[in-house]
Each structure stands twice: as structure tokens, then as C-alpha cells.
Amino acid sequence: MEEISLRDLVGILRKWLWLIIVLFVAAIIISGIISFYVLEPEYQTFTTLMVGKPKDYRTENTLEYNEILLNQKLVSTYGELVKSRAVADRVIDNLKLDLSYKQFTEKVNVNLVKDTEIIKLQVTDRDPALAAEIADETAEVFMDTVRDIMKVENVQVIDKAQLPENPIKPRPMLNMAIAGVLGLMMGVFFAFLMEYLDNTIKTKADVERHLNLPVLGAIPVFDNKATKLISLTNPKSPVTEAFRTLRTNIQFSSIDEEIRTLVITSSTPTEGKSVVTSNMAAIMAQGDKKVLLIDGDLRKPRIHERFKLSNHQGLTNILVGDKDLKDVVNRYAPLDNLYILTSGPIPPNPAEILGSKKMKDFLNKAKEDYDIILIDTPPIGLVTDSGVLSTICDALIYVVAVGQTEVDVVKHSKDLLDTVNANIIGVVLNKVPVDGRSYYKYYNYYGYYEEEVKEGASV
């Protein structure tokens, strides 16, 4: 099982920071609205009673111990008597309250002060004046009940109920603070839950564990304009360095036999396969290699759009015998060593054409004029074109978009390639979040590796 480091945890929190903030703010706002506008304020007051008659300390220096014990025992009895139906019904009748016995007992609470002769009648109500009135009336009715039932007058009021000025609840600021903490906790919980349920390829370890393939490079997310090559618009950017690292790793991925024809595919559309292929071709052309970039996607070609080229003639014209390569190939003006062959008219049978003997003969002849040939192909998860083409090419690179392609889809696509014995030299992780837990780990590693290779070559 893959160990999760502190940096990984921080990366997860940063990735889902928007969710954490949304839940945090939403919890505070909802709590505030409920506290200020929905919940009605409740007020609380109390009347204090004492069991036992006051002694005249000028004539008696001590209280009789037995009498104190008796009064303390009576406190418990009186506490139950206060909330009895006899007391409650009389208070309700006297004040003409629209309350049931249960509702009354929910409003009135009896607090017995431990080891004393004190009883506190605590009353809560939405009307502060009514709360005080209920407290005092309950005390009076209780004393009358004691006198009637027990034939004694040993209870007296010490403090009458005061009109409460401030409500005891709701407490908006406290509620909002608690809601904020709970919202924050929920945000963190859901962040890790979403990450746990996320069944997409996210890291180099995911690729190695599920595909058993090396990662040749990690391309970070960048502003991808349809007709721009990052190596030309921003040659010193980290993205361009990532493509240079990819170029180096491809060169050293097959030391025994030089790769001359290279197929690039992915599992699904929108993974950035064509973007990776185009920029990789430009980087290789800058490295003193004569590069031929072929749009082998004979279903939804995109290369001609990226380089602003006409697609009236191209690969399919060569394969049906209408044209020669020199007649339809386009030299890319900004780079002397980059040549582009568009797809040409879309045929009814792309897979058959790409796997034909004519295609094989064409590639063999093209290798006489070009150092390396890159072929952009349709996603293997949708059609078999790239698998068919891989049988007549030297190698294949598999582009996987981080956090986008599910593991099951990737594994199924690799199984399709394995079925035709495609020579998959590695995976390119694309759209790696720059602020996430993946890119810097990969970029630093591969950048360091590339420096070692360059130093070794110079020696």
C-alpha cells in the first residue's frame, strides 16, 4: 500500500480547498440566517426560595443540627412538588396560560442547590415578562400548596424573578462559530472522501502499480492555445523543460535499438494527446533531428488546425497512390527540421488503411528522409487504429491525463495494446496540477535525471 506523506496530505487539502471554503462559509451563513431570522429568542429568569424559617441570631447563637438536616431533606421533596400537576394546573389557571401540563414542565425547571436549603425556580419563555410572571406565580402557588398539604409555613421567597433583558438563546455568534468549525471539519472530511473515491490516475505510483509501465515525463497544466507551441512562445518555462525531459527519456528508453517511428495515443479524447504530440515534435526538431509529424487520426484529425494548415491533401492521398510525400508534406517555417503531414480526406475504413502494407511501405520510405516520425492517433479506448498502427511502428507512448482518466479505463486500454503486442515504452502524465502533489515530484526527479544524462554525454 502506498504511503501518504505530509506533503501528499497538504496536496489533497489544497486540491479541495475550494470545497472546504464553500462548506465553511455556507455553514456560517446558514447558521447566521437561522440564528438571526428563524429562531425566536428565549428569555430566562428565576425565583429563589428557602426552606426553613429564618432564625433570630441575636437570641440564638446556633442552628439546631437536626432541623437543618430535616430542611435539606424537605428540599428534595419540595423540588418534586413544584413540578407536580397540582401546582402546574393552578399556575396555568391563575395566569390563564394556553399551555398543557407537559409544556408547562418544559418551561419550568427546578434547581436544588446541593447541601443547602435553597430551591431555584428557573423559567424559560419567549416573552421575558411572562417568564418572570410564571416564576413568581409558581413560587406563590407552591408555598400555598405546602401550607395546604403539609400544614406548615417553612418556605419563603428570597429573590423574586427579575425581568430578563437579554435572551439566553439563540446565541448567533456562538452558533456561527460552532457551525464554522463543523463546516471546516465537514470540508476536510469530504475532501479526503472525494480523494479516496477518486479512481483516476494521479501519480507516478498509480501508473507503476496499475500499468506496470515507466513514466517518461510529466507535463504540467498550461495555457494551451490551439495554434501555439510552448517551446516557441515560452522556451524557458517549466512546461518547455518538461517536454525537453520527455525528449531525453524517449531517447534513452530504447538504447539497443533506435526508435524511428513512434505512435502516440491515449484512452479517451480530451487528454491532450495531440497537444503533447505537437509540442514533442517541436522539441525534437529543436534538438537537431529532422522530424516528420503525421496526423494519423483519420476520424477526427486535429494537427492541421493546430498548425493552421489545409487538410485537403495528406496521408490518405499518399496511401491511395494519388500523391507522393514530397507533394503533400508541409515544412513548419519557425523550425527548419519540423515537417507536418496532415491526415487528408477522411476514409471510410481508417483501421484497414493504417494497418495496410502501403502504410508500412510508406513509413519505411519516409525513414530514409527523416530521423524520427511521430504519429498522432485516435484514442485506443474508442477505436483500434493506434493498436493496428503500433504493429508496424517501433514504439508507442501512452498519454494519461492526471485526475481525469479512470484506472479501469486505462487498464482496459493497455490490455487492448498488449493484445497486439504493442511496444509501449512508457506513459506521459499530462495536465499535472502545478500546485498539486504530483508535478514537482516528477519534474524535479526527471529534471535531475536529464542533467545527469547531459553531463555524462559531455564527458
N, C-alpha and C positions, 0 to 999 in steps of 0.2 A: 504493500500500500504506500502511495506517495506521501511523504512527509510534507506538512504545510508549515512553512516558516512564518515568522512575524511579518516579513515583507509581503508574503502571499496574503496574509490576513488584512494588512493595510491596503493591498491592491484591491481586494474584494470590496472593502468598505468604500474606497474611492470610486470604484466602478458603479456601485449602487448608491452613491452619495445623494443623488437626486431623489431616490425613493425614500431614503432616511429623512431628508429635509422635508419632503412633501408630507410624510406621516407625522413628523414632529410639528410642523406648522398647522396641519389640519387638526391635530388633536388639541392644540392650544386654542385655535379659533372656535372649534365646535364646543369645547368646554366653556369658553368665554361667552358664547352666544347663549348656551343653556343656562349658565350661572346668572347672567345679567338680564336675560329676556324671557326665559322659560320658567325657571324655578321661582316660586314665590318665597319671599323672605319669611323666616320664622323667628319669633322672639321668645326669650326665656326669662322667667323671674322665679323667685322662691320666697316662701314664708317659713320662718324658723320658729319651732315650738320647743318647749322644755317640759319634761315630765317631772313632777315634784314641786312642792311649794317652796318658795324661797325662804331661807332661814334668816332669823334676825341675829346677825353676827355680833351685835352689841350685847346680846343676852346669852348667846350660845357660842362657845369657842370652837366646838367641833360638831361635825355632822355624824349622825348615827350611821355606823357602817352598814348595818342590816337594811336600813331604809334606802341607802344608796344602791345596794345590790338589788333590792326589790324594784326600784325605779328603772334600773338598767334592763331588768328582765321585762318590765312592762313596755319598754321602748319597742322591743321586737313585736309584742302583741299589738301595740298601738299602730305599728307600721303596717300590719296586715289589715287592721280595722279601717285605716284611712282609705284604702282602696276597695273596701267592701261595697257590695251593692247598696246597702242601706245608706251609706254616706254619699255614694255617687248619685243615686236616684234623687236624694234630697237637694244636692247641689244643682243637678240638671233642672229640677222643678223650680227651685228658687230663682235661678238665673234665666229660666226659660230657654235653655240651650237645645239646639237641634242636634243632639248627639245621642248615640247609643251608649250602653254601658261599656262596650269594648272600646269605642272611640274615646270615651272619657278616660279610661285607664291608660290609653296610649298617650294621652296628653299629660297626665299627672304621674309623676314619679316620686317615690318616697326614698329618701336617703337617710340611713341611720348612721350617725357619727359614732364610730367604734369606741367602746369603753366610756361613753358619755351618756347623758340623759337628753341628748339633742336629737330632734327629728326635723328634717328639712323637706318641705313640700315643694317640689320643683314642677313648674307648669310651663309647657311649650305651646304656643299658638301663633297663628299668622297675624292676629290682632294683638298688639302689645297691651292695650288697655284691658282687653278681655282676659289675657293671660294673668294679669295682676288681680283682676276681679275674681277669677276662678280660684286662684291661690288663696286669697283671703277668705272667700266664702267656704272653701273646703276646710280651712282651719277652723272656722266658726262652727260649721256643721259637725266636724269631728269632735270638737270639745263638747258640744251638746250631746252627741251620741255617747261619749264616755260618761258624761254626767247621768244620762238616762239609763244606760245599761249597767254601769259599774257603781253607780251611786256615789261617785267621788268627783272632786274637783281638783285634780292634781296636774292639769295640763294648762299651760299659759303661752301666749304668743310673745316671743322675744323680739322678732323683727317682722314687720308687715311687708308685704310684697311691694317692691318699687316698680314704677313704670319703666320698662327697658327702653333704652334709647337706640341701641344698635342690634341688628339681627345677629343670631348666632350662626345662621346658615341661610342661604349658601355663602361660602367664603370664596368669591371669584378668584382672587389671586392665588390662594392655596390650591383651588381646583385646577386652575390653569397650569400651575407649576407641576402638580401631580400628573396631569394629562400630558404635559410636555415630556416628562420623564418616561411615562408609559409609551408615548408615541415614539420616542427615541429608541426604547427597547424593542418595540414592535418593528421599527425600521431596520434595526440591526438583525433581528430575528429573520425577517423576510429577506434581507439581503443574503444571509447565509443559506436560507432555504432555497431561494432562487438559484444561487450558485450551485447548490447540491443537486437541484433538479435539472440544471443546465447540462444537457447531454451532448454538447458540442465540443469540437476540438479547440482547445485553448492554449496548450503549452507544448513544448518540445517533448516533454514526458508523455503527453497524451499520444503524440504521433508514434513514439517508440513503443509504447505499451500496446496500442490498438493496431498499428500497421506494421510494426517491426521494420521501419524504414528510417534512414537518417534524414535530418533536417538540413537542407543545403543553404537555406537562408531565411531570414525573417524580414519582411517588408512592412514598415510601419504605415499607418494610415496617413495619406497625404492628399492635398487638394489636386484631384486628378481632372485636368481639363481634357476634353475629348481629343484635342489636336496638339497636346503638349507632351514633350518628353522631359522628364525631370532632370535627366543628366545634362540637358542643354539649357534649361531655364534656371536651374539651381545646382551647378556642378559640385558645390561644396556642402550640400545639405546632407544630413544623416540618411535620408532616403537614397540619395545617389550612392553614398558609401555602402549602404545595404545591398544595392544592386552590384556594386563592384565586388563585394564579398561573395555574393552569389556566383558571379562570373568565375572568381578564383576557385570556389569549391566545386563548380562544374568541371573545371579543367583538371582538378586533382581527384575527381570521383572515379575516373577510369584511367589509371596510369598505364596499364598494359596495352590498351587499345584506344586510340584517339577517337573521340566522338565527333562524327561529321554531320550526322542527321539527327535532329533532336525534336521529339514530339512534346508539345505542352498541352495538358488537358486538366480538367477539374471534374468534380462530381456533379455540380449544378451550375446554372447560369448565375451571374452577378457576383461571382467570387473573385473577379478581377483577373481572370486568366489572360485575356487579350492585352490588358494593360501591362501585366508582368512580361508577357512575350515581347511586346513592342519596346519596352524600356530595356529589357535584357539584350535585345538585338542591337540597340543603340550603344549600350555599354560595351558589348563585344566588338562592335565596329570601331569604337574609340581605342580599343586595345590592339590595333593593327591587324585585325582579322577581317577578311573580306566575307561579309555576312549576307546571306540571302534569307529574307523573311517571307514566308509563304503563308497566305491565308488559306488554311485547309478546312475551314468551316464552310462547307458547301451548302449549308442550310440557312444560317443567319450570319453572313460574313460581316466583320466589323473593321478589319485592318484598313480598308480603303477610306473609311470615314475618319479614322484617327490621323491618317497622313494626307487627307484631302486629295485623294486620287480617284480617277474614274474606274469603274468596275465593269465596263462594257467588255473588256477582254482580260483574260487572266489564265489561271491554271487549267480550267476546263477546256479552253481553246487549245492549249498545248496537248492535252490528253486525247482529244478527239482528232488531232492531226491538223487543225486549221492553222496553227501558228507555231513558231519557234520561240524559245525562251527569250532570245535577244530582241524579238519583236514586241513582247508584251511586258518585259521587266521594267521597273521604274527605279532609277537611281535617286536616292534621297539627297537633295542638294546640300543640306547642312553637314552631312557626313559622307566623305568620299567613299568609304568602304561599306556603306549600307545600301542594299538593293531590296526592292519590295515587289513581290508578285501577288497581285490580288487574286481573289477566287475566280473571277469571271462569272459568266451566266450560271445560275443555279440549275444543276441537272436533276432528273427525276430519280436517279439511283446513286447518291453520293457514296455510300459504303462500297459498292461494287467498283466504282471508279477509283477510289483511293486505294483499294487493295489490289488493283489490276497490275498486270505485267508492265503496262505502259507507264504507270506511276513509278514502278521500281526502276525501269529503264531511264525514265526522266531524272530521277534522283541521282542515279549513278553517273549520268552525263553531267548533271549540274555540279557534282562534287569535283569535277575537273576544273571548274572555274571559280569555285567558292570554297573558303576554308571551313565554314560551318553553315548548316542550313537549319533554321528554326521554323517549325510548322505549328501554327495555331489551329487547334481542332475543337470540335464541339464537345460539350461535357459528356464524359463516359457514362454518367448516371442516366442520361436520356437516350443516347444513341451509341452504336458500337463503332462509329467512324474512327475514333482515336485508337481503339483496340486493334482494328484492322490495319491501320496505318503503322502502328508500332511494330508489326511483324516484319516490315520491310525497312525499318529505320534502326539506327544504332541504339538509341536510348529514349527514355520517356521521363518527363518531370511532371509531378502531380502537384497542382496548386490547391491549397486548402485555405479558406477564409476563416480566420480566428473568430470564435464565438458565433459562427453562422452555420457551419456545416456540422450536422449531427454525426455522431460516431457510427451509428448503424449505416447511414448513407455512405460514409467514407469507406467503411469496411466492405460493403457490397460492391462499391465501385472498384476497389482494389482486387476483389475476387474476380471481377469481370476481366481485369487486366491480367491477372495471374492465369486465367483460363487460356489466354492466347500466348502465354509465356513472354509478356512484355518485359523489357529490361528497364525496370523502374529504378533510376539511380538515386532518387530522393524526393523529398517534399519541400515545397516553398510555402512557408506560412505567410499569408497575405493579410493585410488590414489589421496588423497587430497594433493594439492601442498603445500610443506613445507613453501615456501616463499609467499604464497598467503594469501587471506583474510579469509580462512576457518579454516585451521588446528589449528593454535594457539588458536583461539577462542574456538574450540571444545576440544582440548587437555587440555587446562587449566581448562575448566569447568568440564570435566569428571574426570580429574586427581584429582581435588579438591574434587569432589563427592566421588571418591574412597577412598581418605584419611579419609573423614568423616565416611564412612561405616566401615573402618578398626578400627578407633578409637572407634566407637560405639560398634563394636564386642568385642574389648578388654575390654571395660568397663563391 
